[in-house]
Amino acid sequence: MDRYAKQRLFGHLARGATALVVAVMVLVVAVTIFRGGRAFLTDPAIAITPPGSRYMLEADGGFLHAALGSILIVVPATVVSGLLSLSTAVYLQSDYSSERFSDLVNMFLNVLWGTPPIVYGVFVLTVIIAVGSRTSLFFGIVAIAIFQYPIMTRYADEALRSAPDTVKEASYGLGATRFETALITVRAALPGVVAGLIMGFARGIGDAATVLFTAGRSTQMPAGLFEPATTLPVLIFDQAMSFNAEVRSHAYAASFVLIVAVLGLILISKLLAGRYARYAPGGRHS
């Protein structure tokens, strides 16, 4: 086989693999939106109704408790993890640390990014047992924050590294301090930083394994920081195994809400990245 034939074969294989991945993704999203959307439109009140006392048996009520649990866990976790990850990313730049140290930390961050989420849950569960506590909203926040940290840090680090060197050179040339230069560099890297924050939020709100052992699987409304709570992914997991067909339809409705939320977050990240790109050197201006 000559090299041109190999090139054509490789091109066909690449296009076929891309088409397969896209087809599977479209199928999953389409089935979820079709079945979940139909269940949700049939009874939209389930999204704003708290569960009844015999919810898993009689499907009395809705999944408002899980939606609130997801928000109360992921929003604080994203704020905490975002601040820590941005601080880490700034420190990993050449102004503060050596290239060898930065590469070593990035290697560990890549390992953490590839670690299965359930490992984070088991780690926090070990801490819960060690301190003699129980699963709660607080430990769910801790677990999600740890899970999001390597994702956001790698996004922020790559965004800061992509900022033009002229930004730092001009800043130092005007007599700015390292801290002031870091603030200017972060502003220049805002599109990537914002994309990392939104992506970390989307990963956090869609994860079940991390909070499975840490936040609990309560069917009650969140009652406090140190009380058990549940999230939409955990609720979907429990509902999908129910013998009650109506409860299983609620699982599809919750899946519909979750996938719409994640797709919306991805769209928002694209819009915000484009909006903040005007503040970056060479970015778009309106």
C-alpha positions in Angstrom: 0.0 0.0 0.0 1.5 3.3 -1.1 1.6 6.4 1.2 -1.4 8.1 -0.5 -3.6 5.0 0.0 -2.5 5.0 3.7 -3.4 8.7 3.9 -6.9 8.1 2.4 -7.4 5.1 4.7 -6.5 7.1 7.8 -8.8 9.9 6.7 -11.7 7.5 6.3 -11.0 5.9 9.7 -10.8 9.3 11.4 -14.0 10.5 9.9 -15.7 7.2 10.7 -14.6 7.4 14.4 -15.8 11.0 14.6 -19.1 10.1 13.1 -19.5 7.2 15.5 -18.8 9.3 18.6 -21.1 12.1 17.5 -23.9 9.6 16.6 -23.7 8.0 20.1 -23.7 11.4 21.8 -26.6 12.6 19.7 -28.5 9.4 20.5 -28.0 9.7 24.2 -29.0 13.3 24.3 -32.0 12.7 22.0 -33.4 9.8 24.0 -32.9 11.6 27.3 -34.6 14.8 26.0 -37.4 12.9 24.3 -38.3 10.5 27.2 -37.4 12.9 29.9 -39.0 15.9 28.2 -42.2 14.0 27.7 -42.3 13.0 31.4 -41.4 16.5 32.5 -44.0 18.2 30.3 -46.7 15.7 31.5 -46.1 16.7 35.1 -43.8 19.8 35.3 -44.8 20.3 39.0 -42.4 17.4 40.0 -39.5 19.9 39.6 -40.9 22.3 42.3 -42.6 19.8 44.6 -40.9 18.2 47.6 -41.1 14.4 47.9 -43.8 12.7 49.9 -43.1 10.4 52.8 -43.5 7.3 50.6 -42.0 8.8 47.5 -40.0 5.8 46.2 -43.1 3.6 46.6 -45.9 5.8 45.4 -44.1 8.5 43.5 -45.9 11.1 45.6 -44.2 14.5 45.1 -41.2 15.5 43.1 -37.5 16.0 43.2 -37.2 19.5 44.4 -35.0 18.2 47.3 -32.4 16.8 44.9 -32.4 20.0 42.7 -31.8 22.1 45.8 -29.2 19.6 47.1 -27.3 19.9 43.8 -27.3 23.7 44.0 -26.4 23.9 47.7 -23.4 21.5 47.2 -22.0 22.5 43.8 -22.2 26.3 44.0 -20.2 26.6 47.3 -17.8 23.9 46.1 -17.2 25.8 42.8 -16.5 29.1 44.6 -14.0 27.5 47.0 -12.4 25.3 44.4 -12.3 28.3 41.9 -10.4 30.5 44.4 -7.9 27.7 45.3 -7.4 26.7 41.7 -6.8 30.2 40.4 -4.3 30.9 43.2 -2.5 27.7 42.4 -2.4 28.5 38.7 -0.9 31.9 39.4 1.7 30.4 41.6 2.7 27.9 39.0 3.7 30.7 36.6 7.4 31.5 36.1 7.1 34.6 38.2 6.6 32.5 41.4 7.9 29.0 40.8 10.5 27.2 38.7 9.6 25.3 35.5 10.6 22.0 37.1 8.3 22.5 40.1 5.5 23.6 37.8 5.8 20.6 35.6 5.8 18.3 38.6 2.7 19.8 40.0 1.0 19.7 36.6 1.8 16.0 36.4 0.1 15.4 39.7 -2.9 17.5 38.6 -3.2 15.4 35.4 -3.2 12.2 37.6 -5.9 13.7 39.8 -7.9 14.7 36.8 -7.9 11.2 35.6 -8.7 9.7 38.9 -12.3 8.2 39.0 -14.7 10.4 41.0 -15.6 7.6 43.3 -12.1 7.6 44.7 -12.7 11.2 46.0 -15.9 10.0 47.6 -14.2 7.1 49.3 -11.4 9.4 50.5 -13.8 11.9 52.1 -15.8 9.0 53.5 -12.6 7.8 55.2 -12.3 11.3 56.7 -15.9 11.2 57.9 -15.4 7.9 59.7 -12.1 9.1 61.2 -13.7 12.2 62.7 -16.7 10.2 63.9 -19.2 12.2 61.8 -21.9 11.3 59.2 -22.7 12.0 55.6 -23.9 15.6 55.2 -24.2 18.6 52.9 -20.8 19.9 54.2 -18.9 16.8 53.3 -20.6 16.7 49.9 -19.3 20.2 49.3 -15.8 19.2 50.4 -15.8 16.1 48.1 -17.0 18.1 45.0 -14.5 20.9 45.7 -11.6 18.4 45.8 -13.0 16.7 42.6 -13.2 20.1 40.8 -9.8 21.4 41.9 -7.6 19.7 39.3 -10.0 20.4 36.5 -10.2 24.2 37.2 -6.5 24.4 38.0 -5.4 22.9 34.7 -7.8 25.2 32.7 -6.6 28.3 34.6 -2.9 27.3 34.2 -3.2 26.8 30.5 -5.1 30.1 30.1 -2.4 32.0 32.0 0.3 30.3 30.0 -1.5 31.3 26.8 -1.5 35.0 27.8 0.9 37.0 25.6 4.4 37.6 27.2 4.0 41.3 26.2 1.4 41.7 28.9 3.9 40.8 31.6 6.7 42.7 30.0 4.6 45.9 29.7 3.4 45.5 33.3 6.9 45.1 34.7 8.1 47.9 32.4 5.6 50.3 34.1 7.0 49.3 37.5 4.1 47.0 38.6 4.7 44.5 41.3 4.4 40.7 40.8 0.9 40.8 42.4 -0.3 43.6 40.1 1.2 41.8 37.1 -0.6 38.6 38.1 -4.0 40.5 38.2 -3.3 41.9 34.8 -2.4 38.5 33.4 -5.5 36.9 34.9 -7.6 39.6 33.1 -5.9 38.8 29.9 -6.6 35.1 30.4 -10.3 35.6 31.5 -11.8 33.5 28.6 -9.9 30.4 29.6 -10.4 31.0 33.4 -14.2 31.4 33.0 -14.4 28.3 30.7 -12.6 26.3 33.4 -15.0 27.5 36.1 -18.1 26.7 34.1 -16.6 23.3 33.1 -15.8 22.5 36.7 -19.4 23.5 37.7 -20.8 21.3 35.0 -18.7 18.3 36.0 -19.6 18.8 39.6 -23.3 19.0 39.1 -23.4 16.0 36.9 -21.3 13.7 39.2 -22.9 11.0 41.4 -20.0 8.9 42.6 -18.3 11.7 44.5 -21.4 12.6 46.6 -22.7 9.0 46.9 -20.8 8.3 50.1 -20.4 11.9 51.4 -23.7 13.8 51.1 -26.1 10.9 51.8 -29.2 9.7 49.9 -31.9 11.5 51.8 -35.5 11.8 50.5 -36.0 14.9 52.6 -35.4 18.6 51.9 -31.9 19.9 52.8 -32.3 20.8 56.5 -28.8 22.1 57.4 -25.1 22.1 56.6 -24.4 19.0 58.7 -27.6 17.2 57.6 -27.8 14.6 54.8 -28.8 15.7 51.4 -29.0 14.2 47.9 -28.3 15.4 44.4 -30.0 14.9 41.0 -27.5 12.3 39.7 -27.9 10.2 42.9 -31.6 10.6 42.7 -31.6 9.4 39.1 -29.5 6.4 40.1 -32.0 5.4 42.8 -35.1 6.1 40.7 -33.9 4.2 37.7 -33.8 1.0 39.8 -37.4 1.4 41.2 -40.1 -1.2 40.4 -42.6 1.7 40.1 -42.9 2.8 36.5 -43.9 6.3 37.5 -40.8 6.7 39.7 -38.7 5.5 36.7 -40.4 8.2 34.5 -39.4 10.7 37.2 -35.8 9.5 36.7 -36.0 10.5 33.0 -37.6 13.8 33.9 -34.7 14.5 36.3 -32.2 13.4 33.6 -33.9 15.9 31.3 -33.5 18.7 33.8 -29.8 17.7 34.4 -28.8 17.4 30.8 -30.5 20.7 29.9 -28.6 22.4 32.8 -25.3 20.9 31.7 -25.8 21.9 28.0 -26.9 25.3 29.1 -23.7 25.7 31.2 -21.5 24.7 28.3 -23.3 27.3 26.1 -22.9 30.0 28.8 -19.2 29.2 29.0 -18.9 29.7 25.3 -20.8 33.0 25.4 -18.9 34.3 28.5 -15.5 33.3 26.9 -16.4 35.2 23.8 -17.6 38.2 25.9 -14.4 38.3 28.0 -12.2 37.8 25.0 -12.5 41.5 24.3 -10.5 42.2 27.4 -7.6 40.0 26.2 -4.9 41.4 24.0 -5.9 40.9 20.4 -9.4 39.9 21.4 -12.7 41.0 19.8 -14.0 44.4 20.5 -17.6 45.6 20.2 
